[in-house]
Amino acid sequence: MGIRITGTGSYVPSSIEKNEDFHQHKFLNQDGSSIDYPNEVIVDKFKAITGIVERRYADKQLTSSDIGFLAAQKAIEDANINPEEIDYIICAHNFGDVKADTIQSDILPCLASRIKHSLRIKNPKCVAYDILFGCPGWVEGVIQAKAFIQSGMAKRCLVIGSETLSRVVDKHDRDSMIYSDGAGATIVENTKEEGILTHETASFTYDEAYYLYFGNSNNQELCKDTRYIKMHGRKIYEFALNNVPLAMKTCLDNSGIDISEVKKILIHQANEKMDEAIIKRFYRLYKTPVPEGIMPMSIHKLGNSSVATVPTLFDLIRKQKLKDHSISKGDIIIFASVGAGMHINAIVYRY
């Protein structure tokens, strides 16, 4: 028995927020003090580090479960399956449904239940639940789907990653420019062909649990009871460099696949420089140069859409919508992610 991704779908919002749109923002330091240089300099430095030129924001009438449903529809159609035969719907997110221009998260009922309702699935044996696992949520959802299928509890799962991070950011924080909205979905099922070969997951919480957290706005005049997504960027960068390459290596070594056979590495994208450093360190562990074109990038145009990043990237490549990148049957792919928790995970996959 093999466990494969047989269908993919994604929803990339049409609304584009360009870097120059931030020139009019009032950015402040964490203590509320003014930043000494103009926004144009702030934005240019941001682009040099992250690689982000523009990002996507969901239309105001759409929530995270709405765009997750739209991505799920495409994945079901792509896999050419009867949705009534889905055993599990696993939806990865971090903040639930946050309606535009509001501050309250809504996760009752869970997003997976909302998506199942929107898909009009009648089968009560199709179990729908959410997973909160930071940015690695979709990868972890696929790992859980693999476990369900291997155990005989399921034959087919729908795994979704959906997020509207633009609605939980502090507009006075420079880090707000990283975040974006989007959704990606996949059908995972048992087949006669190989697919998922190995996986690796770890949670570092002893010192690292609050590297990403909810905190007050940098604008001291705003309501103290309202919280926004915040991060210790330098600590996350160092954590990722020290731990993600090792997790990827463990995963690859356990698969029995040689490093030379890896065709693509689809890694969560929050910072271009960080991802490049992770890949360099990973290949350094094998004393091998980094192959050209090994790491497709979507961050330049799509920003960091958290749990949606990796499944969206995979969908774009599968459907030949990402310039200069393609995958062929039998290719070895590594999925990898890092995020709030702090969690890291990886999957070695034969396409």
NORCORKA-V472808 format. One record per residue. N is the residue number from 1. SS is DSSP state (A for helix, B for strand, O for the rest). PHI is phi as a letter, one per 30 degrees, with the letter a starting at -180 (* if undefined). OMEGA is omega as a letter, one per 40 degrees, with the letter a starting at -180 (NA if undefined). Layout:
N_SS_PHI_OMEGA, N_SS_PHI_OMEGA
This chain:
1_O_*_i, 2_B_c_i, 3_B_b_a, 4_B_b_i, 5_B_d_a, 6_B_c_i, 7_B_a_i, 8_B_b_i, 9_B_a_i, 10_B_b_i, 11_B_b_i, 12_O_c_a, 13_O_e_a, 14_O_d_a, 15_B_d_a, 16_B_c_i, 17_B_c_a, 18_B_d_a, 19_A_e_a, 20_A_d_i, 21_A_d_i, 22_A_c_a, 23_O_d_a, 24_O_c_i, 25_O_d_i, 26_O_c_i, 27_O_d_a, 28_B_b_i, 29_O_d_a, 30_O_d_i, 31_O_d_i, 32_O_j_a, 33_O_d_a, 34_B_d_i, 35_O_d_a, 36_O_d_a, 37_O_b_a, 38_O_d_a, 39_A_d_i, 40_A_e_i, 41_A_d_i, 42_A_e_a, 43_A_d_i, 44_A_d_i, 45_A_d_i, 46_A_e_a, 47_A_d_a, 48_A_d_a, 49_A_d_a, 50_A_c_a, 51_O_i_a, 52_O_d_i, 53_O_c_i, 54_B_a_i, 55_B_b_a, 56_B_c_i, 57_B_c_i, 58_O_d_i, 59_O_e_a, 60_O_e_a, 61_O_d_a, 62_O_c_i, 63_O_c_a, 64_A_d_i, 65_A_d_i, 66_A_d_a, 67_A_d_i, 68_A_d_i, 69_A_d_a, 70_A_d_i, 71_A_d_a, 72_A_d_i, 73_A_e_a, 74_A_d_a, 75_A_d_i, 76_A_d_i, 77_A_d_a, 78_A_d_i, 79_A_d_i, 80_O_h_a, 81_O_c_i, 82_O_d_a, 83_A_e_i, 84_A_d_a, 85_A_c_i, 86_O_d_a, 87_O_d_i, 88_B_b_i, 89_B_c_a, 90_B_c_a, 91_B_c_i, 92_B_c_i, 93_B_a_i, 94_O_b_a, 95_O_b_i, 96_O_i_i, 97_B_d_i, 98_O_c_a, 99_O_d_a, 100_O_e_i, 101_O_i_i, 102_O_b_a, 103_O_b_a, 104_O_c_i, 105_O_d_a, 106_B_b_i, 107_O_b_i, 108_O_b_e, 109_O_d_a, 110_O_d_a, 111_A_d_i, 112_A_d_i, 113_A_d_i, 114_A_d_a, 115_A_d_i, 116_A_e_i, 117_A_d_a, 118_A_d_i, 119_O_d_i, 120_O_i_i, 121_O_d_a, 122_O_d_a, 123_O_e_a, 124_O_d_i, 125_O_d_i, 126_O_d_a, 127_B_d_a, 128_B_c_i, 129_B_a_a, 130_B_c_i, 131_B_b_i, 132_B_c_a, 133_O_b_a, 134_A_i_a, 135_A_d_i, 136_A_d_a, 137_A_e_a, 138_A_d_i, 139_A_e_i, 140_A_d_i, 141_A_d_i, 142_A_d_i, 143_A_d_i, 144_A_d_i, 145_A_d_i, 146_A_e_a, 147_A_d_i, 148_A_d_a, 149_A_d_i, 150_A_d_a, 151_A_d_a, 152_O_i_a, 153_O_d_a, 154_O_a_i, 155_O_c_a, 156_B_b_a, 157_B_b_i, 158_B_c_a, 159_B_c_a, 160_B_b_i, 161_B_b_a, 162_B_b_a, 163_B_a_i, 164_B_b_a, 165_A_d_a, 166_A_d_a, 167_A_c_i, 168_O_b_a, 169_O_c_i, 170_O_d_a, 171_O_d_i, 172_O_c_a, 173_O_c_a, 174_A_e_i, 175_A_d_a, 176_A_d_a, 177_A_d_a, 178_A_d_a, 179_B_d_a, 180_O_b_a, 181_B_c_i, 182_B_l_i, 183_B_b_i, 184_B_b_a, 185_B_b_a, 186_B_b_i, 187_B_c_i, 188_B_c_a, 189_B_b_i, 190_B_d_a, 191_B_b_i, 192_O_d_a, 193_O_c_i, 194_O_d_i, 195_O_b_i, 196_B_d_a, 197_B_c_i, 198_B_b_i, 199_B_b_i, 200_B_b_i, 201_B_b_i, 202_B_a_i, 203_B_b_i, 204_O_c_a, 205_O_b_a, 206_O_d_i, 207_O_c_a, 208_O_c_a, 209_O_e_a, 210_O_c_i, 211_O_d_i, 212_B_c_a, 213_B_a_i, 214_B_c_a, 215_B_b_a, 216_O_d_i, 217_O_d_i, 218_O_d_i, 219_O_d_a, 220_O_d_a, 221_O_d_a, 222_O_d_a, 223_O_e_a, 224_O_d_a, 225_O_c_i, 226_O_c_a, 227_O_c_a, 228_B_b_i, 229_B_d_a, 230_B_b_i, 231_B_a_i, 232_O_c_a, 233_A_e_a, 234_A_d_i, 235_A_d_i, 236_A_d_i, 237_A_e_a, 238_A_d_i, 239_A_d_a, 240_A_d_a, 241_A_d_a, 242_A_d_a, 243_A_c_a, 244_A_d_i, 245_A_e_a, 246_A_d_i, 247_A_d_i, 248_A_d_a, 249_A_d_i, 250_A_e_a, 251_A_d_a, 252_A_d_i, 253_A_d_a, 254_A_d_a, 255_A_d_a, 256_O_i_i, 257_O_d_i, 258_O_d_a, 259_A_e_a, 260_A_d_a, 261_A_d_a, 262_B_d_a, 263_B_c_a, 264_B_b_i, 265_B_b_i, 266_B_c_a, 267_B_c_i, 268_O_e_a, 269_O_c_i, 270_O_b_a, 271_O_a_a, 272_A_d_a, 273_A_d_i, 274_A_d_i, 275_A_d_i, 276_A_d_i, 277_A_d_i, 278_A_d_a, 279_A_d_i, 280_A_d_a, 281_A_d_i, 282_A_d_a, 283_A_d_i, 284_A_d_i, 285_A_d_i, 286_O_c_a, 287_O_h_a, 288_O_b_i, 289_O_d_i, 290_O_d_i, 291_O_d_i, 292_O_d_i, 293_O_i_a, 294_O_d_a, 295_O_c_i, 296_O_d_a, 297_O_b_i, 298_O_c_a, 299_A_d_a, 300_A_e_a, 301_A_c_a, 302_A_c_a, 303_O_i_a, 304_B_c_i, 305_O_c_i, 306_O_h_a, 307_O_d_a, 308_A_d_a, 309_A_e_a, 310_A_d_i, 311_A_d_i, 312_A_d_i, 313_A_d_i, 314_A_d_i, 315_A_d_a, 316_A_d_a, 317_A_d_a, 318_A_e_a, 319_O_c_i, 320_O_h_i, 321_O_c_i, 322_O_c_a, 323_O_e_i, 324_O_i_i, 325_O_b_i, 326_O_a_i, 327_O_b_a, 328_O_b_a, 329_O_e_a, 330_O_j_i, 331_O_d_i, 332_B_c_a, 333_B_b_i, 334_B_c_i, 335_B_c_i, 336_B_b_a, 337_B_a_i, 338_B_b_i, 339_B_l_a, 340_O_e_i, 341_O_l_e, 342_O_d_a, 343_B_c_i, 344_B_b_i, 345_B_a_a, 346_B_a_i, 347_B_b_i, 348_B_c_a, 349_B_b_i, 350_B_c_a, 351_O_d_NA
